[in-house]
Amino acid sequence: MHSVSVKLPSSTGTTMAGTIDFPDAEPVGFAIFAHCFTCSRFAPAASRVCKTLAEHGIAALRFDFPGLGQSEGDFADTSFTQNVDDIVAASDWLTANYEAPQLLVGHSLGGAAALQAATRPEMKHLAAVATMGAPFDPAHSVLHFADRVKDADEDGSVTVVLGGRDIVISREFLEDLADTNPEAYLPRLRKPLLLIHSPVDQTVGVENAQNIFRKTRYPKSLVSLDKADHLFTRGTSAQRAGHIIAEWSRPYLVPNQLPAQVDADQVMATSAAGTKFGSVVRTDAHKVITDRAKADGGKDAGMTAIDLLMSALAAATSEAVRAAAKGMKLDDVRVTVTHASASTFQRQVHLDGTLSAAERRLLLDAAKSTDIQGMLSGANIMDVPA
């Protein structure tokens, strides 16, 4: 996985700062992530979820709404409706420069904006929508500073402290939230929907997800992510959400480019994007990421070629021992292979179980008769006692 910084236009023409998290291989699809109220694209929910999506092969664009993070503009001049327009603008930019996004993810108020954006005709290319801790009514965010709303009415804006920063919220922003009616647009959503919500969310209660679920059409799913906080900063809750979203959305995504065909008796290595020496090694059904160690000029993004070679020997040895143990009381076998020198490997076979001395000798002899060892005729396979 590697990340690329980008700049894209907002719906009003100002410049928004963004980051695209790319998978090592060709993406199976693109996603857009809309961050929470007054947050940024570097918030844990945004960065961790998008990086997790990339690990699953989905390229994800996360961007700062105008006036927040590294984007241009003044937050006081924005509105919820403009945030919805900005999501559409980000989609248009991604379509023009990379590929039309098939997945839209939103967190908290960004989730509410994503739900409304997904009903826009310009977003017909979307295949799925997911939210995390989204409020049913966008005006829910007003409740956190309800005691200051009167100040906004009198002064035209109110300054609140959020995340240690002074945020100026205009009366127009609050009025726009109040005028937004989720019951008008939620029934129009025609995309598969995933709602992720913590049952112990103290900021946006889980009943919000239940209300969204009731107002939207099938196919839809509601996942209760227990022990998560609203900002998904606790433990690995953001990564868990990312894994859930990736696996749930995969059946709905249509790859624009299929990977090169690999036959059953072949292995193909292609360069891993964003690395100097990394590779994506695929068989007809599986793949593994390889790379050189940092000391050898790589990024240590995956197993080295030597790691794969030792893994093949260890796996083949374990299989051979278990195949020869038919009828024996072998509970487990543990094989350790060490790269001792340029052409020398040390192998240690540890056998667990109720075995006689003769059975142990038979199994250790079987360990030396693997096809992999025969193929490594130029290497010295040195067996050491367990």
DOPAZA-47462 format. One record per residue: x, y, z of N, C-alpha, C in turn; residue in three letters; residue number from 1. Coordinates in pm, whole numbers. Atoms other than C-alpha are relative to their C-alpha. Layout:
% residues N
     n_c1     n_c2     n_c3    ca_c1    ca_c2    ca_c3     c_c1     c_c2     c_c3    aa     i
        X        Y        Z        X        Y        Z        X        Y        Z   Ala   NUM
...
% end
This chain:
% residues 386
     n_c1     n_c2     n_c3    ca_c1    ca_c2    ca_c3     c_c1     c_c2     c_c3    aa     i
       84     -118        0        0        0        0       88      124        0   Met     1
      -73     -127       -1      123      351      -80     -100      113      -17   His     2
       91     -115        2      -31      698      -51       56      112      -87   Ser     3
      -37     -110       89      -28      989     -295      -83      123       38   Val     4
       69     -126      -30     -113     1351     -208      -51       61     -130   Ser     5
       60      -60      119     -348     1523     -454      -70      130       39   Val     6
       81     -121      -17     -530     1855     -498     -115       -8      -98   Lys     7
      118       10       84     -882     1871     -632      -93      118       29   Leu     8
       88     -115      -20    -1144     2144     -681     -124      -34       80   Pro     9
      127       16      -73    -1435     2187     -444     -115       41      -91   Ser    10
      118      -38       79    -1788     2257     -563       -5      149      -27   Ser    11
       -1     -146       19    -1718     2632     -529      127       47      -68   Thr    12
     -121      -38       72    -1380     2626     -705      124       13       84   Gly    13
     -119       -4      -84    -1150     2640     -403       72     -136       -8   Thr    14
      -80      122        9     -875     2379     -376      -12      -82      128   Thr    15
        6       93     -112     -923     2078     -153      124      -89       -2   Met    16
     -114       90      -12     -630     1871      -26      -50     -142       20   Ala    17
       43      139       -9     -661     1496      -65      115      -97        3   Gly    18
      -96      110        1     -481     1167      -27      -69     -122      -59   Thr    19
       52      126       53     -532      852     -232       89     -112       50   Ile    20
      -71      117      -47     -432      528      -66      -18     -111     -104   Asp    21
        4       98      107     -343      279     -339       43     -138       49   Phe    22
      -49      135      -30     -311      -99     -313      128      -28      -78   Pro    23
     -125       34       69       10     -269     -425      -24      -40     -145   Asp    24
       33       45      136     -157     -422     -730     -105       92      -61   Ala    25
      104      -78       67     -408     -284     -979     -127        2       85   Glu    26
      119       -6      -86     -713     -157     -781     -118      -75      -61   Pro    27
      124       62       47    -1032     -358     -803     -109      105      -14   Val    28
       96     -108        9    -1214      -27     -770       48      118       84   Gly    29
      -35     -120      -75    -1203      325     -624     -112       36       97   Phe    30
       95      -44     -102    -1369      465     -313       28      145       37   Ala    31
      -14     -134      -56    -1427      810     -162      -41       -6      146   Ile    32
       31       -5     -143    -1421      877      213      -29      144       40   Phe    33
       37     -133      -51    -1603     1177      367       17        1      152   Ala    34
      -34        1     -142    -1465     1266      711     -107       64       87   His    35
       99      -46      -97    -1651     1367     1026       -1      154       13   Cys    36
       22     -143      -19    -1769     1714     1133      124       67       59   Phe    37
     -118      -80      -36    -1474     1959     1156      127      -83       16   Thr    38
     -121       83       -6    -1225     1670     1128       86       27     -124   Cys    39
      -81      -11      120     -975     1614      846       24     -140      -55   Ser    40
      -26      129       62     -857     1338      616      102      -82       78   Arg    41
      -97       72      -82     -593     1248      875      -61      -53      130   Phe    42
       67       57     -117     -849     1160     1143       13     -152       -6   Ala    43
      -19      146        1     -804      795     1250     -104      -75      -82   Pro    44
      103       72       75    -1137      687     1105       25       10     -150   Ala    45
      -24      -20      143    -1046      834      765      126      -72      -46   Ala    46
     -128       55       47     -681      733      738        6     -151       17   Ser    47
      -11      144      -24     -707      387      894      -96      -81      -86   Arg    48
       95       73       85    -1019      284      706       48       -2     -145   Val    49
      -44       -6      140     -881      403      371      123      -88      -24   Cys    50
     -117       86       15     -549      226      427      -39     -147        6   Lys    51
       48      138       -6     -735      -90      520      -70      -39     -130   Thr    52
       62       27      130     -943      -63      203      106      -28     -105   Leu    53
     -109       21       96     -618      -34        7       62     -139       17   Ala    54
      -52      134      -24     -495     -353      172      -89     -107      -64   Glu    55
       94       92       63     -805     -518       28      -12       25     -151   His    56
        0      -22      143     -731     -387     -321      -84      116      -49   Gly    57
       86     -113       37     -957      -78     -315       76      130       21   Ile    58
      -64     -131      -11     -797      260     -390     -101       98       61   Ala    59
       94      -87      -72     -949      521     -157       49      144        6   Ala    60
      -27     -143       -8     -959      900     -185      -64       56      125   Leu    61
       50      -75     -116     -993     1092      143       44      145      -18   Arg    62
      -32     -141       24    -1005     1472      128      -52       86      115   Phe    63
       44      -97     -100    -1041     1772      358     -109       87      -61   Asp    64
      104      -93       45    -1366     1963      322       55      143        8   Phe    65
      -49     -138       -1    -1312     2336      248       -1       62      140   Pro    66
      -11      -65     -130    -1192     2535      547       50      -90      111   Gly    67
      -47       95     -101    -1065     2225      726      129      -64      -48   Leu    68
     -123       68       38     -733     2042      734       89       92      -83   Gly    69
      -89      -76       88     -512     2159      447      -73       58     -121   Gln    70
       77      -55      112     -793     2269      215      -19      150       14   Ser    71
       25     -144        1     -853     2629      115     -143       29       45   Glu    72
      134      -43      -34    -1155     2827      221      -17       27      149   Gly    73
       36      -32     -138    -1324     2940      541     -118      -87       39   Asp    74
      108       91      -41    -1533     2684      727     -130       76       28   Phe    75
      119      -79      -31    -1770     2962      834      -83       29     -125   Ala    76
       72      -28      125    -1863     3008      466      -62     -127      -62   Asp    77
       50      126       57    -1957     2642      413     -134      -37       61   Thr    78
      127       50      -51    -2274     2445      475       -5     -151      -23   Ser    79
       17      144       20    -2392     2086      493      -29      -30     -147   Phe    80
       33       20      141    -2539     2116      145      123       15      -88   Thr    81
     -122      -15       77    -2205     2241       14       90     -122       18   Gln    82
      -78      121      -22    -2034     1940      175      -49     -113      -91   Asn    83
       56      100       92    -2270     1717      -24       48       29     -142   Val    84
      -49      -38      133    -2178     1912     -338      149      -30      -15   Asp    85
     -144       27        6    -1809     1873     -250       29     -148      -22   Asp    86
      -16      143       25    -1846     1495     -240      -22      -30     -148   Ile    87
       26       18      143    -1996     1508     -588      116       54      -83   Val    88
     -114      -58       71    -1711     1736     -700      121      -92        7   Ala    89
     -112       94      -15    -1455     1489     -561      -20     -121      -89   Ala    90
       30      112       88    -1629     1212     -750       27       35     -146   Ser    91
      -25      -44      139    -1617     1410    -1075      150        6      -28   Asp    92
     -146      -10       19    -1244     1478    -1026       63     -139       -9   Trp    93
      -56      135        0    -1168     1114     -947      -33      -71     -131   Leu    94
       41       61      127    -1364     1003    -1254       85       52     -115   Thr    95
      -76      -61      109    -1176     1247    -1480      147      -37        5   Ala    96
     -144       20      -12     -829     1170    -1343       41     -145       25   Asn    97
      -34      139      -27     -845      804    -1239     -110      -93      -50   Tyr    98
      109       93       31    -1167      606    -1240     -122       38       83   Glu    99
      122      -34      -74    -1529      657    -1135       -7      -81      129   Ala   100
        8       74     -127    -1568      567     -766     -124      -90        3   Pro   101
      112       93      -14    -1784      264     -697      -48      -10      144   Gln   102
       34       10     -142    -1781      289     -316       11      138       64   Leu   103
        1     -127      -73    -1872      590     -101      -14      -31      148   Leu   104
        0       24     -144    -1791      585      272       -3      135       71   Val   105
        5     -124      -76    -1879      856      523       -4      -28      149   Gly   106
       -6       15     -145    -1811      900      895      -73      115       67   His   107
       73      -99      -78    -2044     1083     1134      -78       94      -94   Ser   108
       74      -91       89    -2176     1400      962       40      -24     -145   Leu   109
      -40       37      135    -1970     1295      660      -80     -118      -52   Gly   110
       86      111       40    -2181      979      659     -137       49      -43   Gly   111
      129      -58       39    -2500     1184      651       11       68     -137   Ala   112
      -21      -65      129    -2355     1387      362       15     -104     -111   Ala   113
      -17      106       99    -2256     1065      183     -135      -60      -39   Ala   114
      132       57       28    -2612      932      212      -78       90      -96   Leu   115
       72      -91       89    -2755     1244       51       69        7     -137   Gln   116
      -72       -7      128    -2479     1262     -215      -30     -122      -86   Ala   117
       22      123       75    -2549      901     -313     -133        0      -74   Ala   118
      129       -7       70    -2901     1000     -421        6       94     -121   Thr   119
      -14      -94      112    -2769     1258     -671       15      -77     -132   Arg   120
      -14       68      129    -2800     1162    -1040      144       -7      -50   Pro   121
     -140        2       43    -2431     1250    -1091       78     -116       60   Glu   122
      -69      109      -69    -2342      959     -860      -55     -136      -40   Met   123
       60      126       44    -2512      687    -1063      102     -112      -14   Lys   124
     -104      102       14    -2178      508    -1102       29      -72      131   His   125
      -24       65     -127    -2175      421     -730      -61     -139        2   Leu   126
       51      136      -13    -2214       52     -655      -41      -30      143   Ala   127
       30       27     -140    -2233       71     -274       32      121       85   Ala   128
      -20     -111      -94    -2250      313       21       14      -58      140   Val   129
      -20       44     -138    -2123      263      377       15      122       90   Ala   130
      -14     -109      -97    -2149      486      684       53      -55      132   Thr   131
      -54       34     -132    -1979      485     1024      -48      105      100   Met   132
       47      -93     -102    -2155      643     1319      -74      120      -56   Gly   133
       70     -112       64    -2376      855     1094     -128       36       74   Ala   134
      127      -41      -59    -2661     1063     1241     -114      -14     -101   Pro   135
      117        6       88    -3009     1010     1103      -34      140      -51   Phe   136
       29     -139       35    -3076     1384     1106      129       81        9   Asp   137
     -125      -78       -5    -2773     1601     1009       -3      110      105   Pro   138
       11     -106     -101    -2905     1869     1248       40      -52      139   Ala   139
      -44       59     -126    -2799     1627     1525      127       67       52   His   140
     -126      -62      -42    -2461     1802     1526      -23      128       78   Ser   141
       31     -124      -73    -2630     2118     1658      -14      -28      149   Val   142
       27       32     -140    -2712     1937     1982      123       16       88   Leu   143
     -122       -7      -80    -2348     1949     2091       31      141       48   His   144
      -19     -138      -48    -2359     2327     2125     -133       74       -6   Phe   145
      134      -59        2    -2732     2389     2161       -8      127       84   Ala   146
        4     -118      -86    -2661     2637     2440       60      122      -65   Asp   147
      -63     -112       68    -2472     2854     2189      -77       45     -125   Arg   148
       75      -33      121    -2730     2859     1909      -56      142        7   Val   149
       54     -136      -16    -2881     3177     2051      106      103      -38   Lys   150
     -108      -92       36    -2539     3344     2009       10       14     -151   Asp   151
       -6       -3      146    -2541     3249     1641     -114       83      -56   Ala   152
      115      -79       46    -2887     3400     1602       26      149       19   Asp   153
      -21     -141      -30    -2776     3725     1760      121       58      -74   Glu   154
     -125      -52       55    -2423     3757     1619       27      -44     -144   Asp   155
      -21       48      137    -2454     3573     1287       93     -119       -7   Gly   156
      -88      117       -6    -2203     3306     1397       31      -30      145   Ser   157
      -39       38     -134    -2075     3121     1699      135      -71       -9   Val   158
     -131       66       -3    -1720     3014     1787       -1     -106      108   Thr   159
       -4      111      -95    -1689     2674     1950      139      -63       -7   Val   160
     -128       69       -5    -1384     2475     2055      -24     -148      -25   Val   161
       13      141       36    -1367     2136     1884      139      -54      -32   Leu   162
     -132       59       23    -1059     1916     1899      112       96       31   Gly   163
     -104      -95      -37     -866     2198     2063       13      119      -93   Gly   164
       -6     -110       96     -940     2440     1778     -125       86       10   Arg   165
      116      -90        9    -1166     2744     1749      -64      -17     -137   Asp   166
       73       20      125    -1429     2670     1485     -116      100       -4   Ile   167
      108      -96       16    -1658     2946     1360     -111      -64      -83   Val   168
      116       61       67    -2002     2810     1272     -103      110      -25   Ile   169
       89     -110       37    -2228     3048     1086     -146      -35       24   Ser   170
      143       20      -13    -2599     3096     1133      -54      -70     -124   Arg   171
       43       63      125    -2639     2993      767       28     -151        2   Glu   172
      -32      143      -10    -2467     2660      840     -106      -70       84   Phe   173
      101       59      -89    -2708     2591     1126     -137       -2      -67   Leu   174
      130       -4       69    -3009     2698      918       -8     -106     -109   Glu   175
       -3      102      104    -2900     2470      635      -19     -139       60   Asp   176
       20      128      -68    -2876     2177      877     -146      -18       39   Leu   177
      139        8      -44    -3220     2257     1013      -95      -25     -116   Ala   178
       86       16      118    -3365     2266      661       18     -135      -70   Asp   179
      -26      129       64    -3220     1925      568      -92     -105       58   Thr   180
       99       98      -44    -3487     1656      583       40     -140      -50   Asn   181
      -44      133       44    -3348     1299      577     -114      -87      -49   Pro   182
      112       83       45    -3694     1154      532      -38       28     -144   Glu   183
       29      -33      140    -3707     1324      192       96      -71      -94   Ala   184
      -97       59       93    -3387     1175       46       38     -145       31   Tyr   185
      -40      137      -32    -3319      849      234      -82     -105      -78   Leu   186
       75      101       77    -3607      659       65       39       -4     -148   Pro   187
      -40       -3      141    -3458      762     -273      133      -71      -25   Arg   188
     -129       67       16    -3130      582     -207      -21     -135      -67   Leu   189
       16      124       77    -3099      301     -463      131      -79       -6   Arg   190
     -128       69       -4    -2759      163     -363        4      -96      119   Lys   191
      -21       85     -117    -2663     -129     -138       62       82      112   Pro   192
      -39      -87     -111    -2611       21      207       50      -83      118   Leu   193
      -53       60     -121    -2395      -78      504       10      107      107   Leu   194
       -5      -93     -113    -2441       97      839       82      -64      110   Leu   195
      -83       46     -110    -2165       51     1097      -16       98      115   Ile   196
       26      -89     -113    -2243      187     1442       35      -71      130   His   197
      -30       56     -130    -2123      134     1795     -122        9       91   Ser   198
      115       -5      -91    -2394       39     2045       27       85      124   Pro   199
      -34      -83     -116    -2206      245     2306       46      139      -44   Val   200
      -35     -132       51    -2160      556     2090      -72      106       84   Asp   201
       58     -102      -87    -2212      847     2331      -24      132      -73   Gln   202
       15     -124       77    -2204     1113     2059     -119       -8      -94   Thr   203
      113       26       90    -2445      972     1800      -52     -138       36   Val   204
       53      126      -50    -2661      702     1955      -33      -99     -110   Gly   205
       22      106       98    -2713      370     1781     -141        5      -59   Val   206
      135      -13       55    -3082      454     1734        1       77     -132   Glu   207
      -12      -71      127    -2966      684     1452       16      -99     -115   Asn   208
      -17      102      103    -2848      382     1253     -129      -78      -22   Ala   209
      127       73       12    -3175      205     1329     -101       81      -80   Gln   210
       93      -85       74    -3372      503     1196       37        7     -148   Asn   211
      -43        1      140    -3162      517      877      -39     -133      -64   Ile   212
       33      133       52    -3212      143      835     -148      -10      -35   Phe   213
      144        8       24    -3589      180      862      -43       81     -122   Arg   214
       43      -90      108    -3604      459      602       60      -33     -136   Lys   215
      -67       33      127    -3385      299      334      -46     -135      -52   Thr   216
       44      122       67    -3440       17       88      107     -109        9   Arg   217
      -93      112       12    -3283     -327       62       68        5     -136   Tyr   218
      -76       70     -103    -3016     -448       16       67       97       98   Pro   219
      -60      -83     -104    -2895     -302      345       38      -88      117   Lys   220
      -49       75     -115    -2705     -422      649       37       97      111   Ser   221
      -38      -79     -115    -2651     -287      998       93      -85       86   Leu   222
     -100       73      -79    -2337     -397     1183       28       76      129   Val   223
      -28      -59     -130    -2297     -330     1554      147      -26       34   Ser   224
     -143       13      -29    -1927     -262     1620       21       32      148   Leu   225
       -7      -21     -144    -1909     -314     1994      137       52       44   Asp   226
     -120      -56      -63    -1652     -133     2210       66      113      -80   Lys   227
      -56     -111       77    -1588      130     1941      -54      132       55   Ala   228
       48     -133      -35    -1608      501     2027      -45       70     -128   Asp   229
       56      -67      118    -1768      755     1797      106       34     -103   His   230
     -106      -39       93    -1436      867     1645       83     -118      -48   Leu   231
      -71      122       41    -1314      506     1604      150       11       28   Phe   232
     -141       -9      -40     -991      583     1788       38     -111       96   Thr   233
      -27      102     -102    -1022      301     2040       51     -128      -65   Arg   234
      -54      127       48     -798        2     1969       11       -6     -151   Gly   235
       -5       20      146     -828     -133     1616     -139       12      -61   Thr   236
      138       -9       47    -1193      -32     1572      -10       55     -143   Ser   237
        4      -55      137    -1121      175     1258       43     -105     -102   Ala   238
      -45      106       91     -928     -111     1097     -108     -108      -13   Gln   239
      109       99        6    -1210     -352     1189     -110       48      -93   Arg   240
      103      -56       87    -1459     -120     1022       43       -7     -146   Ala   241
      -52        6      136    -1235     -103      714       -8     -140      -58   Gly   242
        8      139       47    -1215     -482      688     -145      -38      -33   His   243
      142       32       20    -1593     -512      723      -51       65     -128   Ile   244
       46      -72      120    -1658     -247      456       57      -64     -126   Ile   245
      -64       58      118    -1408     -404      215      -64     -133      -38   Ala   246
       56      132       30    -1546     -756      246     -146       12      -42   Glu   247
      141      -16       35    -1908     -638      233      -16       56     -142   Trp   248
       16      -68      128    -1857     -419      -75       54      -80     -118   Ser   249
      -70       69      109    -1643     -662     -277      -96      -60     -104   Arg   250
       89       57      103    -1937     -845     -445      -66      103      -91   Pro   251
       66     -104       78    -2074     -512     -568       96       72      -95   Tyr   252
      -98      -72       81    -1751     -382     -722       29      -76     -129   Leu   253
      -29       59      132    -1685     -443    -1092      136       50      -45   Val   254
     -134      -46       43    -1312     -433    -1178       -2       44     -146   Pro   255
      -10      -47      138    -1247     -224    -1487      111      -70      -76   Asn   256
     -110       73       63     -927     -415    -1554       21     -131       74   Gln   257
      -24      130      -61     -890     -786    -1489      149      -30        0   Leu   258
     -142       34       -3     -546     -910    -1381       34     -103     -106   Pro   259
      -43       97       99     -343    -1112    -1629      -25     -141       50   Ala   260
       33      137      -35     -442    -1478    -1635      125      -77       41   Gln   261
     -108       87      -46     -221    -1716    -1439      -51     -143       -2   Val   262
       41      140        9     -244    -2086    -1520       28      -74      130   Asp   263
      -10       77     -123     -265    -2355    -1254      144      -38       35   Ala   264
     -138       41      -26      102    -2451    -1293       98      116      -13   Asp   265
      -84     -118       15      233    -2093    -1302       -4       87      124   Gln   266
       -5     -109      -98      336    -1814    -1067       43      124      -76   Val   267
      -34     -124       70      345    -1454    -1191       32      108      101   Met   268
      -40     -113      -85      529    -1164    -1026      -11      128      -80   Ala   269
       10     -133       62      436     -805    -1113       46      103      103   Thr   270
      -52     -103      -89      581     -486     -969     -109       54       92   Ser   271
       93      -58      -96      410     -360     -654       10      152       -8   Ala   272
        2     -146       16      306        3     -702       55       68      124   Ala   273
      -52      -77     -111      492      256     -489      123      -58       67   Gly   274
     -121       61      -57      791       30     -423      107      -10     -108   Thr   275
     -110       15       93     1134       -7     -582       23     -146      -36   Lys   276
      -27      141       22     1170     -381     -540     -118      -90       32   Phe   277
      114       82      -39      829     -497     -419      -68      -65     -119   Gly   278
       71       73      104      630     -752     -618     -130      -56       55   Ser   279
      122       73      -32      282     -897     -620       12     -135      -71   Val   280
      -18      134       56      327    -1271     -671     -133      -74        8   Val   281
      132       63        5       13    -1452     -784        7     -139      -61   Arg   282
       30      127       65      -93    -1805     -856     -137       17      -64   Thr   283
      133      -13       60     -425    -1882    -1021     -107       34      103   Asp   284
      103      -22     -102     -604    -1844     -686       45       86      117   Ala   285
      -49      -70     -118     -379    -1664     -438      106      103      -38   His   286
     -106      -97       24     -135    -1376     -404       74       30      130   Lys   287
      -82      -37     -114      145    -1266     -173       88      118      -41   Val   288
      -84     -117       27      342     -942     -146      143      -30       43   Ile   289
     -141       19      -34      722     -960     -154       74      133      -11   Thr   290
      -83     -120        7      991     -697     -106      136      -32       59   Asp   291
     -130       13      -65     1353     -657      -11       -6       63      138   Arg   292
      -12      -62     -132     1449     -577      344       53      143      -15   Ala   293
      -47     -138        7     1525     -210      422      151        8      -16   Lys   294
     -146        0       10     1893     -297      457       48      -28     -142   Ala   295
      -34       31      138     1886     -416       96      -65       95      -99   Asp   296
       57     -101       89     1714     -106      -43     -149       -7      -18   Gly   297
      145       11       12     1354     -220       -9      -73       74      110   Gly   298
       82      -61     -104     1068     -106      213      -47     -101      104   Lys   299
       43      107      -91     1022     -440      391     -151      -10        2   Asp   300
      146        0       11      664     -435      262      -58     -140      -10   Ala   301
       48      137       11      643     -813      234      113      -98       21   Gly   302
     -101      105      -16      829    -1142      249      107       16     -108   Met   303
     -108       -4       98     1169    -1154       80       -2     -129      -82   Thr   304
       -9      121       82     1253    -1405     -192       56     -116       81   Ala   305
      -55      104      -85     1463    -1597       60     -105      -51       99   Ile   306
      110       40      -89     1166    -1595      299      -91     -100      -70   Asp   307
       87       89       75      954    -1756       28       65     -136      -21   Leu   308
      -72      125       21     1220    -2016      -42       -1      -84      127   Leu   309
        1       72     -127     1249    -2109      325     -141      -45       37   Met   310
      139       36      -28      870    -2107      357      -41     -124      -78   Ser   311
       32      117       82      841    -2354       71       61     -126       60   Ala   312
      -66      116      -60     1092    -2588      236      -68      -40      131   Leu   313
       65       29     -128      926    -2558      578     -138      -62      -21   Ala   314
      134       52       25      576    -2615      440        5     -141      -58   Ala   315
      -11      132       62      682    -2909      223       44     -104      102   Ala   316
      -46       92     -105      862    -3067      520     -114      -37       93   Thr   317
      113       25      -89      559    -3030      744     -103      -92      -67   Ser   318
       97       84       72      331    -3182      477       49     -144      -10   Glu   319
      -55      134       16      566    -3476      420       -7      -79      130   Ala   320
        5       66     -130      585    -3555      792     -142      -43       33   Val   321
      138       35      -33      208    -3545      837      -55     -109      -90   Arg   322
       44      107       90      154    -3761      530       54     -135       43   Ala   323
      -62      127      -41      391    -4024      668      -48      -45      137   Ala   324
       40       31     -138      231    -4015     1013     -135      -70        8   Ala   325
      131       67        1      -83    -4206      910       -1     -113      101   Lys   326
       12      103     -102     -193    -4418     1204       83       26      123   Gly   327
      -83      -32     -117       57    -4259     1442      -68      108       86   Met   328
       56      -99      -91      -25    -4043     1744       84      129       -6   Lys   329
      -70     -127       20      129    -3725     1600      -99      114       23   Leu   330
       90     -111      -32      -35    -3420     1758       32      124      -82   Asp   331
      -39     -121       73      166    -3148     1584      143      -15      -48   Asp   332
     -136       -5       49      479    -3083     1382       36      146      -22   Val   333
      -46     -137       15      677    -2760     1393      136       -2      -70   Arg   334
     -122       -1       80      942    -2692     1128       57      142       -1   Val   335
      -68     -130        3     1192    -2409     1163      116       -7      -98   Thr   336
     -108       -6       98     1420    -2316      872       73      132       19   Val   337
      -83     -118      -21     1709    -2075      923      100       13     -114   Thr   338
      -99      -26      105     1922    -1914      651      133       27       68   His   339
     -125       -9      -75     2264    -1981      798      109       74      -76   Ala   340
     -100      -67       83     2482    -1863      507      -51        3     -143   Ser   341
       43      -21      139     2472    -1795      133      -73     -121      -57   Ala   342
       63      119       59     2387    -2157       40      -28     -106      105   Ser   343
       24       96     -106     2324    -2320      377     -125       36       78   Thr   344
      121      -17      -79     1991    -2366      550        2     -102      113   Phe   345
       16       91     -112     1937    -2517      891     -149      -30       17   Gln   346
      140       39      -16     1616    -2712      942      -16      -76      131   Arg   347
       29       66     -127     1473    -2817     1277     -144      -48       -4   Gln   348
      134       60        1     1176    -3056     1295      -34      -45      140   Val   349
       43       34     -136      996    -3075     1628     -132      -76       -9   His   350
      117       88        6      744    -3359     1670      -67       -5      136   Leu   351
       79       11     -122      468    -3347     1934      -94     -119      -13   Asp   352
       90      114        2      284    -3665     2019       60     -120       72   Gly   353
      -44      125      -63      309    -4013     2166       57      -90     -109   Thr   354
      -65       70      111      561    -4164     1924      115      -86       52   Leu   355
     -113       86      -35      804    -4453     1949      126       53      -69   Ser   356
     -126      -41       62     1170    -4410     1860        1      -34     -148   Ala   357
        5       41      141     1113    -4601     1536      -90       92      -81   Ala   358
       91      -90       71      818    -4378     1442       66      136      -20   Glu   359
      -69     -129       14     1025    -4065     1506      104       -5     -112   Arg   360
      -99       13      106     1304    -4195     1282      -67       -1     -136   Arg   361
       72        7      128     1053    -4273     1008      -47      139      -43   Leu   362
       52     -133       34      901    -3925     1025      112       96      -36   Leu   363
     -112      -88       32     1238    -3749     1029       61      -36     -135   Leu   364
      -45       40      134     1342    -3955      724      -94       56     -107   Asp   365
       98      -54       96     1019    -3846      551       22      149      -21   Ala   366
      -23     -144       10     1110    -3484      627      107       33     -103   Ala   367
     -110      -24       92     1419    -3523      407      -32      -35     -144   Lys   368
       31       52      134     1234    -3658      104     -102       85      -75   Ser   369
      100      -85       66     1028    -3359      -11       45       39     -141   Thr   370
      -32      -45      137     1009    -3246     -374       79      130        3   Asp   371
      -68     -128       -9     1124    -2899     -267      149      -21       28   Ile   372
     -141       25      -31     1446    -3038     -118       72      -56     -122   Gln   373
      -61       53      121     1509    -3230     -438       28      108     -101   Gly   374
      -19     -109       94     1467    -2910     -638      116       90       41   Met   375
     -107      -86      -49     1722    -2731     -418      133      -76        0   Leu   376
     -120       85        8     2006    -2953     -537      128       82       17   Ser   377
     -119      -82      -11     2246    -2659     -541       21       55      139   Gly   378
      -10      -53     -135     2180    -2576     -177       32     -114       97   Ala   379
      -34       97     -104     2304    -2752      135     -110        4      105   Asn   380
      106        7     -100     2005    -2859      345       56      -75      120   Ile   381
      -62       61     -117     2154    -2922      687     -103      -17      109   Met   382
       97       28     -106     1927    -3091      939       67        6      135   Asp   383
      -53      -10     -135     1979    -3008     1304     -102      -62       95   Val   384
       93       67      -92     1828    -3195     1599      -94      101       67   Pro   385
      101      -87      -64     1510    -3053     1758       33       17      146   Ala   386
% end
